[in-house]
Amino acid sequence: MNEWLKISGMMIGAILFFGSALTVGAESEPSLPQGPHRDVVEENCTACHSAAIILQNRMNRKRWDETITWMQNQQGLGDLSLNTRNQILDYLETVRGMASPAGEPPANTHRMYEYGYPPNPL
């Protein structure tokens, strides 16, 4: 009986420890800013990648549209209705367009950062 209590206590402790570690990681994940059609972007975009990849990019509407097409052709993004695509583009143009909000550095337009992926440090 004593051995069973010991094992149960260790299992509960491990569950609490690892459960809290997962929660901490989830809280540190950046989230998309509020804006019209944010829910459409979360539903269609963050199913495949995190919000962080969106937040590290700034593009005009045309470049966002080209990026969506690239994701469909190269990365397995499925078809989007014209309405859904326009809602995504409306959100991205408003929240992550080329116009920088006050206090944020201007967008990097260097070709190397075409999709916003930083160079490999290795």
N, CA, C and O atoms as a DFTB+ gen file, in Angstrom:
488 C
 N C O
     1  1       0.833      -1.197       0.000
     2  2       0.000       0.000       0.000
     3  2       0.870       1.250       0.000
     4  3       0.610       2.185      -0.758
     5  1       1.910       1.276       0.850
     6  2       2.816       2.421       0.926
     7  2       3.522       2.652      -0.400
     8  3       3.691       3.792      -0.832
     9  1       3.932       1.569      -1.042
    10  2       4.616       1.663      -2.332
    11  2       3.674       2.258      -3.386
    12  3       4.086       3.075      -4.210
    13  1       2.425       1.844      -3.349
    14  2       1.425       2.358      -4.285
    15  2       1.240       3.861      -4.100
    16  3       1.145       4.584      -5.092
    17  1       1.186       4.347      -2.880
    18  2       1.042       5.778      -2.609
    19  2       2.248       6.553      -3.124
    20  3       2.110       7.645      -3.674
    21  1       3.437       5.970      -2.938
    22  2       4.659       6.611      -3.416
    23  2       4.628       6.777      -4.937
    24  3       4.913       7.855      -5.460
    25  1       4.280       5.703      -5.633
    26  2       4.237       5.732      -7.095
    27  2       3.154       6.699      -7.571
    28  3       3.368       7.463      -8.511
    29  1       1.995       6.662      -6.919
    30  2       0.901       7.570      -7.291
    31  2       1.328       9.019      -7.104
    32  3       1.062       9.863      -7.959
    33  1       1.986       9.306      -5.997
    34  2       2.446      10.666      -5.725
    35  2       3.451      11.137      -6.761
    36  3       3.409      12.289      -7.192
    37  1       4.357      10.246      -7.166
    38  2       5.349      10.609      -8.176
    39  2       4.671      10.851      -9.526
    40  3       5.042      11.774     -10.251
    41  1       3.689      10.033      -9.860
    42  2       2.994      10.206     -11.135
    43  2       2.218      11.520     -11.160
    44  3       2.239      12.242     -12.157
    45  1       1.541      11.823     -10.069
    46  2       0.793      13.081      -9.992
    47  2       1.754      14.263     -10.073
    48  3       1.471      15.244     -10.762
    49  1       2.871      14.180      -9.385
    50  2       3.873      15.247      -9.447
    51  2       4.391      15.452     -10.861
    52  3       4.540      16.587     -11.312
    53  1       4.668      14.352     -11.564
    54  2       5.164      14.450     -12.936
    55  2       4.117      15.080     -13.850
    56  3       4.444      15.910     -14.698
    57  1       2.870      14.686     -13.675
    58  2       1.792      15.246     -14.496
    59  2       1.672      16.739     -14.236
    60  3       1.538      17.519     -15.178
    61  1       1.717      17.147     -12.983
    62  2       1.613      18.571     -12.659
    63  2       2.804      19.351     -13.210
    64  3       2.641      20.448     -13.744
    65  1       4.006      18.780     -13.079
    66  2       5.206      19.464     -13.567
    67  2       5.170      19.628     -15.076
    68  3       5.341      20.735     -15.587
    69  1       4.948      18.527     -15.796
    70  2       4.967      18.607     -17.252
    71  2       3.768      19.376     -17.789
    72  3       3.880      20.063     -18.804
    73  1       2.644      19.271     -17.136
    74  2       1.468      20.046     -17.533
    75  2       1.716      21.528     -17.407
    76  3       1.323      22.295     -18.286
    77  1       2.368      21.957     -16.322
    78  2       2.653      23.386     -16.158
    79  2       3.726      23.831     -17.141
    80  3       3.696      24.973     -17.601
    81  1       4.666      22.964     -17.472
    82  2       5.699      23.321     -18.456
    83  2       5.077      23.546     -19.827
    84  3       5.476      24.463     -20.546
    85  1       4.108      22.721     -20.193
    86  2       3.440      22.908     -21.479
    87  2       2.629      24.191     -21.486
    88  3       2.579      24.882     -22.503
    89  1       2.002      24.519     -20.387
    90  2       1.215      25.747     -20.289
    91  2       2.108      26.968     -20.423
    92  3       1.747      27.930     -21.101
    93  1       3.275      26.939     -19.780
    94  2       4.194      28.070     -19.872
    95  2       4.621      28.276     -21.313
    96  3       4.676      29.415     -21.777
    97  1       4.925      27.203     -22.035
    98  2       5.326      27.313     -23.430
    99  2       4.220      27.888     -24.287
   100  3       4.482      28.684     -25.189
   101  1       2.980      27.493     -24.015
   102  2       1.857      27.986     -24.801
   103  2       1.641      29.472     -24.569
   104  3       1.275      30.197     -25.494
   105  1       1.863      29.933     -23.345
   106  2       1.663      31.339     -23.047
   107  2       2.715      32.213     -23.717
   108  3       2.442      33.374     -24.021
   109  1       3.906      31.682     -23.951
   110  2       4.961      32.486     -24.541
   111  2       4.826      32.583     -26.063
   112  3       5.507      33.395     -26.691
   113  1       3.972      31.781     -26.651
   114  2       3.731      31.836     -28.094
   115  2       3.032      33.154     -28.427
   116  3       2.011      33.481     -27.822
   117  1       3.573      33.913     -29.387
   118  2       2.926      35.190     -29.735
   119  2       1.558      34.945     -30.356
   120  3       1.319      33.917     -30.991
   121  1       0.678      35.897     -30.164
   122  2      -0.641      35.778     -30.772
   123  2      -0.847      36.917     -31.763
   124  3      -0.198      37.960     -31.685
   125  1      -1.752      36.696     -32.678
   126  2      -2.041      37.688     -33.701
   127  2      -2.783      38.869     -33.088
   128  3      -3.628      38.684     -32.212
   129  1      -2.477      40.075     -33.541
   130  2      -3.184      41.249     -33.027
   131  2      -4.657      41.220     -33.418
   132  3      -5.039      40.597     -34.408
   133  1      -5.468      41.899     -32.631
   134  2      -6.886      42.012     -32.932
   135  2      -7.078      42.729     -34.263
   136  3      -6.288      43.600     -34.629
   137  1      -8.104      42.368     -34.964
   138  2      -8.446      43.014     -36.224
   139  2      -9.550      42.242     -36.910
   140  3      -9.808      41.084     -36.582
   141  1     -10.208      42.890     -37.871
   142  2     -11.264      42.198     -38.610
   143  2     -10.719      40.966     -39.327
   144  3      -9.685      41.036     -39.992
   145  1     -11.401      39.863     -39.192
   146  2     -11.092      38.576     -39.834
   147  2      -9.900      37.853     -39.209
   148  3      -9.341      36.938     -39.815
   149  1      -9.515      38.257     -38.012
   150  2      -8.429      37.550     -37.315
   151  2      -8.776      36.061     -37.174
   152  3      -7.913      35.200     -37.342
   153  1     -10.037      35.768     -36.867
   154  2     -10.463      34.381     -36.689
   155  2     -10.279      33.562     -37.966
   156  3      -9.962      32.375     -37.897
   157  1     -10.474      34.179     -39.123
   158  2     -10.298      33.483     -40.402
   159  2      -8.819      33.159     -40.613
   160  3      -8.475      32.079     -41.094
   161  1      -7.957      34.093     -40.253
   162  2      -6.511      33.874     -40.379
   163  2      -6.074      32.768     -39.417
   164  3      -5.318      31.875     -39.799
   165  1      -6.542      32.826     -38.185
   166  2      -6.172      31.782     -37.224
   167  2      -6.640      30.411     -37.698
   168  3      -5.911      29.427     -37.581
   169  1      -7.838      30.348     -38.225
   170  2      -8.400      29.075     -38.675
   171  2      -7.652      28.513     -39.880
   172  3      -7.426      27.305     -39.959
   173  1      -7.267      29.371     -40.814
   174  2      -6.668      28.902     -42.064
   175  2      -5.149      28.918     -42.083
   176  3      -4.538      28.128     -42.803
   177  1      -4.530      29.791     -41.317
   178  2      -3.069      29.954     -41.395
   179  2      -2.337      29.264     -40.245
   180  3      -1.344      28.571     -40.467
   181  1      -2.818      29.449     -39.035
   182  2      -2.089      28.879     -37.903
   183  2      -2.376      27.393     -37.715
   184  3      -1.887      26.784     -36.764
   185  1      -3.157      26.811     -38.606
   186  2      -3.317      25.354     -38.593
   187  2      -2.018      24.683     -39.052
   188  3      -1.723      23.552     -38.665
   189  1      -1.245      25.396     -39.884
   190  2       0.010      24.832     -40.421
   191  2       1.267      25.427     -39.790
   192  3       2.279      24.737     -39.666
   193  1       1.215      26.693     -39.393
   194  2       2.392      27.323     -38.792
   195  2       1.946      28.283     -37.700
   196  3       0.778      28.665     -37.627
   197  1       2.875      28.657     -36.871
   198  2       2.551      29.523     -35.743
   199  2       2.311      30.963     -36.193
   200  3       2.637      31.351     -37.315
   201  1       1.741      31.726     -35.296
   202  2       1.515      33.150     -35.558
   203  2       2.846      33.881     -35.704
   204  3       2.910      34.922     -36.359
   205  1       3.900      33.354     -35.107
   206  2       5.211      34.020     -35.140
   207  2       5.695      34.241     -36.567
   208  3       6.308      35.267     -36.862
   209  1       5.427      33.292     -37.452
   210  2       5.902      33.438     -38.836
   211  2       5.151      34.557     -39.549
   212  3       5.706      35.217     -40.427
   213  1       3.902      34.770     -39.177
   214  2       3.130      35.885     -39.743
   215  2       3.655      37.198     -39.180
   216  3       3.844      38.169     -39.912
   217  1       3.886      37.216     -37.880
   218  2       4.286      38.445     -37.194
   219  2       5.679      38.928     -37.581
   220  3       5.989      40.103     -37.386
   221  1       6.517      38.065     -38.117
   222  2       7.867      38.498     -38.498
   223  2       7.901      39.047     -39.917
   224  3       8.963      39.435     -40.404
   225  1       6.755      39.086     -40.583
   226  2       6.694      39.564     -41.965
   227  2       5.844      40.815     -42.090
   228  3       4.886      41.019     -41.344
   229  1       6.217      41.644     -43.051
   230  2       5.412      42.797     -43.482
   231  2       5.466      42.810     -44.996
   232  3       6.546      42.859     -45.586
   233  1       4.315      42.768     -45.618
   234  2       4.255      42.793     -47.076
   235  2       3.029      43.581     -47.501
   236  3       2.071      43.735     -46.744
   237  1       3.081      44.076     -48.732
   238  2       1.878      44.710     -49.254
   239  2       0.898      43.603     -49.647
   240  3       1.249      42.423     -49.625
   241  1      -0.312      43.981     -50.002
   242  2      -1.366      43.004     -50.303
   243  2      -0.952      42.054     -51.438
   244  3      -1.200      40.850     -51.372
   245  1      -0.327      42.608     -52.464
   246  2       0.096      41.789     -53.608
   247  2       1.082      40.706     -53.160
   248  3       0.958      39.549     -53.563
   249  1       2.049      41.073     -52.336
   250  2       3.048      40.090     -51.857
   251  2       2.409      39.051     -50.935
   252  3       2.768      37.875     -50.988
   253  1       1.466      39.476     -50.091
   254  2       0.763      38.501     -49.244
   255  2       0.000      37.519     -50.139
   256  3      -0.004      36.314     -49.885
   257  1      -0.646      38.042     -51.188
   258  2      -1.397      37.191     -52.099
   259  2      -0.462      36.204     -52.803
   260  3      -0.796      35.028     -52.943
   261  1       0.702      36.677     -53.244
   262  2       1.691      35.792     -53.871
   263  2       2.188      34.743     -52.884
   264  3       2.436      33.599     -53.267
   265  1       2.332      35.116     -51.638
   266  2       2.793      34.179     -50.611
   267  2       1.746      33.091     -50.373
   268  3       2.094      31.924     -50.193
   269  1       0.470      33.465     -50.370
   270  2      -0.598      32.470     -50.221
   271  2      -0.563      31.501     -51.407
   272  3      -0.689      30.289     -51.226
   273  1      -0.392      32.036     -52.616
   274  2      -0.299      31.180     -53.808
   275  2       0.907      30.248     -53.697
   276  3       0.806      29.065     -54.021
   277  1       2.045      30.771     -53.243
   278  2       3.248      29.943     -53.045
   279  2       2.960      28.820     -52.042
   280  3       3.360      27.675     -52.252
   281  1       2.266      29.158     -50.954
   282  2       1.938      28.129     -49.956
   283  2       1.012      27.071     -50.540
   284  3       1.133      25.891     -50.211
   285  1       0.092      27.481     -51.401
   286  2      -0.795      26.512     -52.043
   287  2      -0.022      25.624     -53.012
   288  3      -0.248      24.414     -53.057
   289  1       0.885      26.208     -53.783
   290  2       1.637      25.444     -54.789
   291  2       2.762      24.605     -54.200
   292  3       3.046      23.519     -54.707
   293  1       3.405      25.084     -53.143
   294  2       4.611      24.439     -52.628
   295  2       4.467      23.813     -51.240
   296  3       5.231      22.912     -50.893
   297  1       3.507      24.269     -50.448
   298  2       3.460      23.850     -49.054
   299  2       2.188      23.094     -48.664
   300  3       2.012      22.739     -47.499
   301  1       1.318      22.851     -49.617
   302  2       0.142      22.029     -49.343
   303  2      -1.067      22.769     -48.788
   304  3      -2.006      22.137     -48.305
   305  1      -1.058      24.094     -48.849
   306  2      -2.249      24.838     -48.433
   307  2      -3.353      24.549     -49.436
   308  3      -3.139      24.636     -50.645
   309  1      -4.522      24.208     -48.938
   310  2      -5.641      23.868     -49.818
   311  2      -6.262      25.086     -50.472
   312  3      -5.834      26.221     -50.259
   313  1      -7.276      24.823     -51.267
   314  2      -7.998      25.896     -51.934
   315  2      -8.740      26.747     -50.912
   316  3      -9.228      26.245     -49.900
   317  1      -8.814      28.029     -51.194
   318  2      -9.559      28.969     -50.367
   319  2     -10.633      29.598     -51.231
   320  3     -10.389      29.907     -52.397
   321  1     -11.815      29.789     -50.676
   322  2     -12.840      30.513     -51.439
   323  2     -12.349      31.943     -51.631
   324  3     -11.519      32.432     -50.864
   325  1     -12.865      32.607     -52.655
   326  2     -12.471      33.987     -52.928
   327  2     -12.760      34.867     -51.716
   328  3     -11.962      35.745     -51.388
   329  1     -13.886      34.644     -51.051
   330  2     -14.250      35.420     -49.870
   331  2     -13.251      35.200     -48.733
   332  3     -12.797      36.157     -48.106
   333  1     -12.911      33.936     -48.470
   334  2     -11.951      33.621     -47.404
   335  2     -10.589      34.230     -47.724
   336  3      -9.957      34.835     -46.859
   337  1     -10.143      34.071     -48.955
   338  2      -8.840      34.628     -49.356
   339  2      -8.829      36.140     -49.160
   340  3      -7.858      36.683     -48.632
   341  1      -9.888      36.828     -49.574
   342  2      -9.960      38.280     -49.413
   343  2     -10.004      38.693     -47.944
   344  3      -9.420      39.713     -47.577
   345  1     -10.682      37.924     -47.101
   346  2     -10.698      38.225     -45.669
   347  2      -9.301      38.082     -45.071
   348  3      -8.882      38.907     -44.259
   349  1      -8.585      37.041     -45.470
   350  2      -7.205      36.848     -44.998
   351  2      -6.339      38.017     -45.463
   352  3      -5.582      38.586     -44.675
   353  1      -6.448      38.369     -46.725
   354  2      -5.658      39.477     -47.270
   355  2      -6.025      40.803     -46.615
   356  3      -5.146      41.625     -46.357
   357  1      -7.305      41.024     -46.343
   358  2      -7.729      42.252     -45.651
   359  2      -7.055      42.348     -44.288
   360  3      -6.537      43.400     -43.912
   361  1      -7.068      41.232     -43.551
   362  2      -6.449      41.219     -42.216
   363  2      -4.945      41.451     -42.327
   364  3      -4.402      42.308     -41.631
   365  1      -4.274      40.708     -43.183
   366  2      -2.815      40.820     -43.301
   367  2      -2.392      42.202     -43.776
   368  3      -1.392      42.743     -43.303
   369  1      -3.138      42.770     -44.697
   370  2      -2.823      44.111     -45.188
   371  2      -2.996      45.146     -44.070
   372  3      -2.207      46.085     -43.965
   373  1      -4.015      44.975     -43.247
   374  2      -4.277      45.914     -42.150
   375  2      -3.261      45.765     -41.025
   376  3      -2.719      46.755     -40.533
   377  1      -3.007      44.520     -40.619
   378  2      -2.195      44.259     -39.426
   379  2      -0.715      44.071     -39.736
   380  3       0.133      44.455     -38.931
   381  1      -0.391      43.487     -40.891
   382  2       1.011      43.209     -41.247
   383  2       1.358      43.742     -42.636
   384  3       2.171      43.158     -43.352
   385  1       0.723      44.869     -43.008
   386  2       1.020      45.505     -44.289
   387  2       2.317      46.284     -44.208
   388  3       3.019      46.226     -43.199
   389  1       2.630      46.996     -45.244
   390  2       3.893      47.730     -45.305
   391  2       3.918      48.977     -44.426
   392  3       4.997      49.430     -44.044
   393  1       2.773      49.535     -44.100
   394  2       2.748      50.712     -43.225
   395  2       3.034      50.253     -41.800
   396  3       2.298      49.436     -41.248
   397  1       4.106      50.780     -41.205
   398  2       4.500      50.374     -39.866
   399  2       3.777      51.205     -38.814
   400  3       3.747      52.432     -38.911
   401  1       3.191      50.550     -37.804
   402  2       2.616      51.299     -36.691
   403  2       3.709      52.061     -35.944
   404  3       4.887      51.715     -36.034
   405  1       3.318      53.081     -35.219
   406  2       4.280      53.883     -34.447
   407  2       5.094      52.979     -33.533
   408  3       4.559      52.077     -32.888
   409  1       6.393      53.234     -33.488
   410  2       7.266      52.480     -32.586
   411  2       7.804      51.192     -33.171
   412  3       8.643      50.543     -32.547
   413  1       7.349      50.802     -34.344
   414  2       7.840      49.563     -34.947
   415  2       8.759      49.907     -36.113
   416  3       8.444      50.802     -36.896
   417  1       9.886      49.215     -36.243
   418  2      10.803      49.539     -37.338
   419  2      10.147      49.284     -38.690
   420  3       9.248      48.450     -38.793
   421  1      10.589      49.998     -39.733
   422  2      10.015      49.781     -41.067
   423  2      10.293      48.373     -41.565
   424  3      11.222      47.708     -41.108
   425  1       9.488      47.939     -42.494
   426  2       9.630      46.593     -43.049
   427  2      10.952      46.452     -43.779
   428  3      11.429      47.393     -44.414
   429  1      11.537      45.270     -43.685
   430  2      12.759      44.964     -44.408
   431  2      12.357      44.500     -45.799
   432  3      11.649      43.504     -45.944
   433  1      12.797      45.205     -46.802
   434  2      12.413      44.858     -48.164
   435  2      13.538      44.187     -48.939
   436  3      13.425      43.999     -50.150
   437  1      14.613      43.827     -48.263
   438  2      15.731      43.140     -48.914
   439  2      15.251      41.788     -49.437
   440  3      14.508      41.085     -48.751
   441  1      15.669      41.425     -50.638
   442  2      15.221      40.195     -51.294
   443  2      15.490      38.942     -50.446
   444  3      14.726      37.979     -50.504
   445  1      16.578      38.958     -49.658
   446  2      16.906      37.796     -48.850
   447  2      15.785      37.469     -47.866
   448  3      15.620      36.316     -47.468
   449  1      15.025      38.475     -47.479
   450  2      13.960      38.275     -46.501
   451  2      12.594      38.199     -47.172
   452  3      11.579      38.579     -46.587
   453  1      12.583      37.707     -48.394
   454  2      11.352      37.657     -49.170
   455  2      10.208      37.016     -48.395
   456  3       9.085      37.517     -48.440
   457  1      10.460      35.937     -47.695
   458  2       9.418      35.286     -46.911
   459  2       9.655      35.454     -45.418
   460  3       8.995      34.802     -44.610
   461  1      10.580      36.312     -45.045
   462  2      10.777      36.626     -43.645
   463  2      11.560      35.606     -42.851
   464  3      11.588      35.677     -41.623
   465  1      12.201      34.655     -43.518
   466  2      12.975      33.656     -42.787
   467  2      14.385      34.197     -42.576
   468  3      15.056      34.559     -43.543
   469  1      14.840      34.258     -41.342
   470  2      16.195      34.770     -41.100
   471  2      17.241      33.798     -41.647
   472  3      16.963      32.607     -41.794
   473  1      18.449      34.302     -41.950
   474  2      19.493      33.409     -42.455
   475  2      19.900      32.406     -41.381
   476  3      19.802      32.685     -40.186
   477  1      20.351      31.248     -41.816
   478  2      20.812      30.208     -40.902
   479  2      22.111      30.668     -40.246
   480  3      23.061      31.005     -40.954
   481  1      22.182      30.693     -38.908
   482  2      23.393      31.179     -38.242
   483  2      24.551      30.183     -38.294
   484  3      25.663      30.515     -37.884
   485  1      24.311      28.983     -38.785
   486  2      25.375      27.978     -38.823
   487  2      26.114      28.074     -40.065
   488  3      27.053      27.310     -40.286
